[in-house]
C-alpha cells in the first residue's frame, strides 16, 4: 500500500523522503530554523554599511577623484515648495497657469524653479559612489571566500558531483556561513530599498532581491547546497565588475578604465548568467510547435464534436467550395442527360461543317485542274 504523498515530497528525487534526511547528523543537515540567523546578519550589514559609507567610502572616492557637481539651488518660495512636496514635482500646464497667478511669476520662472528644485533632490556623486563601493567590497569578499571554500571540492570541477548521493550530502560549516552571509546581505538590501537611490530599474531590483531571498531559502532547506554555492559564486564574479565600473564612472579621469571594465563585465555576465544560444533557439522552435499543436488540437476537437452530433462530412482543414463549383455540381446532378444531349448536337454540327468543307475543297481542286488541262491543250 502506497503512503500518502505530501507536497514536500516533490522537492526530492523519486524514492527519497524527508525521513531519509534524518540519516545525516543534525550538524550536517540543513534546518529551516537556520534561516533565522539571516535576520540579525541583515541588521548587522545595515549597521556596517552605515559605518563604511561614513568613514571608508569618502577616502576611496577622493582617490578616484569623485566630486559633487555644483548645482544652483532654487530660490525660497513657500507656495512653490508646498506644491512641490505635497502635490507634484512636475506640474501640468494647467497647474502652471494657476501657479503663475498665485505667485505672480512667468511660466519660464516657475519651470526653472521646479527644475532646480528637482536637481537638489538628486543624489550626489559621493552618495552614488558610497553605494557602489559598499557592494563592491561585499561581492569581492564573498567571491574570494566562496572560491576558497569551493576550489578543492569535487563538485567545483565536476558538476555531476552536485547530485551524487543527493540528498544525503553532509553540509559543511563553511558552506553554511556562505549561505547565511549571502542571505543576510540581500535581506539588508531589501531593508534599505526605501532609502537607497531609486534608479530606473527600481521595481526590477525589488523583484530580484525577493526572488534571490526565496531561492536561497528554499535551496538551503532542500539541501541544494552544492549547486547553490556554485550559482552564488558565478553571480558574485560579475557583480564585482559591475560595481567597479560604477566606481570608475563616478570618478574623474577614469573613462577608459570604466569602459574597459564594463566590456569585461558584459562578457562575464553573458557567459555566466545566460544558457548557450542553442537553448533559446530550440525553445523558440518548441514554442512554435506548441502553438501549432494547440491549433490542430482545436480542429480535432471540433471534428470530434461534429462526429458525436453526426454532422461530420469533411475534414475541418478543407477549404470552403466556391459558389461556381457548388453550382456546377448541382447542375451536373440535376441535368446530366440534358448536358449530354447538348454536347452530342454540338459535335454533330461540327462534323457536318467539316465534311462540307472537304467536299468544297475537292470540287475547287478538280475545277482548277481541268482549267489547267484546257490551257495546255490550246
Buried (B, 14 or more C-beta within 10 A) or exposed (E): EEEEEEEEBEBBEEEBBEEEBEEBEEEBBBEEEBBEBBEEBBBEBBEBBEEBBEEBBBEBBEEBEBBEEEEEEBEEBEEBEEBBEEEEEEBEEEBEEEBBEEBEBEEEBBBBBBEBBEEEEEBBBBBBBBBBBBBBBBBBEBBEBBEEBBEEBEBBEEEEBBBEEBBBBEBBEBBBBBBBBBBBBBBBBBBBEEEBEEEEEEEEBEEBBEEBBEBBBBBBBBBBBBBBBBBBBBBBBBBBBBBBBBBBBBBEEBEEBBEEBBEBBBEBBEEBEEEEEEEEEEEEEEEEEEEEEEEEEEEEEEBEEBEEEEEBEEEEEEEEEEEEEEEEEEEEEEEEEEEEEEEEEEEEEEEEEEEEEEEEEEEEEEEEEEEEEEEEEE
